[in-house]
Amino acid sequence: MRKITVPNSFFTEAAEVLKNGQSVKIHVDGQSMYPFIKGGFDQIEIVPYNPTEELRLWCCPFFRWREDYMIHRFIGKEGDRYKMMGDGNIYRIEEVRQNEIIGVLRYIYHPDGSVQDCMNPRWLKWGERWYRMRSLRRFLLPVFRIVSF
């Protein structure tokens, strides 16, 4: 399979599609959401974000942070700032305003044909558990990559 690196301008187009009320499917390449999303393997479906609805804790919004678009886990809110952190990250937390949230991760399509519902309460709970183990991620992530968790 040929590997193509997609410029961030592609995500600008995806953001426009989401703002027009349509879902988008994207093959992901990054590792910031590992082990829940495996870059280079998984495909994700993002649905438009409805700002009139409360963002569910531990879900994964698609948002713009500085000049980049990304999908990271929603870990909490302080005032008007939504705090996000990638599952594959150890320290960095992004803070965004509600108007910078464009979509929400809905499904992960794995190469084996299985589909993960990313709004399933059990999946969200696993995201919370993984966040709470962030002090152990430095040790767990390399092990998971070796054993293909």
Backbone torsions as a table, in degrees:
resi	resn	phi	psi	omega
1	MET	NA	134.4	179.8
2	ARG	-81.3	135.9	-179.0
3	LYS	-98.7	131.4	179.0
4	ILE	-123.4	129.4	174.6
5	THR	-91.1	124.4	-175.8
6	VAL	-93.5	128.8	177.7
7	PRO	-68.0	156.3	-178.8
8	ASN	-61.3	-18.9	177.7
9	SER	-62.6	-28.1	175.4
10	PHE	-59.5	-40.2	-179.1
11	PHE	-70.6	-25.5	173.0
12	THR	-62.9	-43.3	177.5
13	GLU	-65.6	-41.4	177.6
14	ALA	-61.4	-39.7	178.5
15	ALA	-62.2	-39.9	178.5
16	GLU	-64.4	-41.2	178.0
17	VAL	-61.1	-44.4	179.3
18	LEU	-64.0	-41.3	179.3
19	LYS	-64.2	-24.1	177.1
20	ASN	-87.9	8.3	173.4
21	GLY	88.2	11.9	-179.8
22	GLN	-109.5	152.1	176.2
23	SER	-82.6	158.8	175.6
24	VAL	-132.1	148.4	173.3
25	LYS	-114.3	135.2	-175.8
26	ILE	-137.0	136.7	168.2
27	HIS	-83.2	124.0	-177.1
28	VAL	-92.4	151.8	-178.9
29	ASP	-122.3	-26.3	-175.2
30	GLY	-74.5	169.9	-178.8
31	GLN	-112.7	7.4	-174.0
32	SER	-70.0	-14.7	178.5
33	MET	-111.6	11.9	176.6
34	TYR	-68.2	139.3	12.3
35	PRO	-93.4	0.6	-177.8
36	PHE	-75.0	-35.7	175.5
37	ILE	-123.2	126.1	-178.5
38	LYS	-99.7	106.4	179.6
39	GLY	-59.4	138.3	-178.7
40	GLY	88.3	-8.9	-178.3
41	PHE	-125.1	-50.1	-172.3
42	ASP	-84.8	152.9	172.0
43	GLN	-115.2	142.2	-179.1
44	ILE	-121.6	153.6	174.2
45	GLU	-117.6	126.9	-180.0
46	ILE	-111.8	135.0	177.9
47	VAL	-109.5	156.2	179.5
48	PRO	-60.3	144.8	177.0
49	TYR	-88.0	131.8	176.7
50	ASN	-100.7	106.1	-175.6
51	PRO	-66.5	-11.5	177.5
52	THR	-82.3	-12.1	177.8
53	GLU	-100.7	146.7	178.3
54	GLU	-68.9	131.8	177.4
55	LEU	-70.7	127.7	-177.8
56	ARG	-74.0	130.1	176.9
57	LEU	-59.0	136.6	179.1
58	TRP	80.5	0.9	173.6
59	CYS	-77.4	177.3	-175.0
60	CYS	-123.4	94.4	178.9
61	PRO	-74.1	152.7	169.5
62	PHE	-98.0	121.1	-173.2
63	PHE	-145.1	167.2	175.8
64	ARG	-105.3	127.7	177.9
65	TRP	-128.9	120.2	-172.6
66	ARG	56.7	-115.7	-179.0
67	GLU	-106.9	4.1	-174.8
68	ASP	-114.7	152.8	172.1
69	TYR	-99.8	143.2	179.4
70	MET	-156.2	166.1	173.4
71	ILE	-123.3	116.5	176.4
72	HIS	-138.2	167.5	-175.5
73	ARG	-79.2	136.4	176.3
74	PHE	-79.5	114.7	-173.4
75	ILE	-109.7	-4.7	179.0
76	GLY	158.4	175.6	-176.8
77	LYS	-138.9	137.0	174.1
78	GLU	-128.2	111.1	-176.7
79	GLY	63.5	-124.6	178.8
80	ASP	-97.2	11.1	-178.3
81	ARG	-102.7	126.8	175.7
82	TYR	-95.3	129.1	-177.1
83	LYS	-100.2	129.8	-178.0
84	MET	-125.1	149.3	176.1
85	MET	-149.3	133.6	176.7
86	GLY	-70.7	142.2	179.8
87	ASP	-65.1	-25.0	179.2
88	GLY	-92.6	1.4	179.5
89	ASN	-94.5	156.8	-179.2
90	ILE	-106.6	-37.9	-173.4
91	TYR	-123.6	-43.8	-167.5
92	ARG	-65.9	131.2	175.0
93	ILE	-122.0	128.9	176.5
94	GLU	-96.5	140.8	175.5
95	GLU	-117.5	128.3	-178.6
96	VAL	-134.2	160.0	174.0
97	ARG	-90.9	163.0	-176.9
98	GLN	-57.4	-36.9	-178.0
99	ASN	-70.6	-7.6	176.7
100	GLU	-94.1	-5.5	176.7
101	ILE	-89.3	124.9	-172.2
102	ILE	-111.0	-36.5	-176.7
103	GLY	-151.2	178.8	179.2
104	VAL	-136.5	134.1	176.5
105	LEU	-61.1	125.4	-177.9
106	ARG	-108.8	-45.0	-177.7
107	TYR	-138.0	149.0	169.1
108	ILE	-116.7	126.0	178.1
109	TYR	-103.2	115.3	-178.4
110	HIS	-90.8	154.0	-178.6
111	PRO	-58.4	-25.7	-179.7
112	ASP	-79.3	2.0	178.6
113	GLY	95.3	-9.4	178.8
114	SER	-76.0	152.7	-178.5
115	VAL	-126.1	129.3	178.3
116	GLN	-101.4	123.0	174.5
117	ASP	-81.5	112.5	-173.6
118	CYS	-83.0	3.1	173.1
119	MET	-109.8	4.0	176.5
120	ASN	-65.2	129.0	-178.4
121	PRO	-54.7	-35.3	179.6
122	ARG	-66.3	-42.0	179.0
123	TRP	-65.0	-41.5	178.1
124	LEU	-63.4	-38.1	178.6
125	LYS	-65.1	-39.2	175.9
126	TRP	-62.7	-37.6	176.2
127	GLY	-62.1	-41.2	177.5
128	GLU	-63.9	-45.4	179.5
129	ARG	-60.2	-43.2	179.9
130	TRP	-63.2	-40.6	178.0
131	TYR	-61.6	-43.0	-178.0
132	ARG	-68.7	-17.2	177.3
133	MET	-96.5	19.5	-173.1
134	ARG	-60.8	-26.4	177.2
135	SER	-67.5	-21.1	179.3
136	LEU	-95.2	-9.1	-175.2
137	ARG	-57.7	-37.4	-179.7
138	ARG	-54.1	-33.2	-179.0
139	PHE	-93.2	-36.7	-175.8
140	LEU	-74.9	-40.4	-176.0
141	LEU	-58.8	-46.9	177.8
142	PRO	-61.8	-36.6	178.7
143	VAL	-65.4	-45.2	179.7
144	PHE	-61.1	-37.7	179.9
145	ARG	-66.8	-34.6	-180.0
146	ILE	-71.6	-42.6	-176.7
147	VAL	-92.9	5.9	179.1
148	SER	52.8	54.9	179.0
149	PHE	-58.3	NA	NA
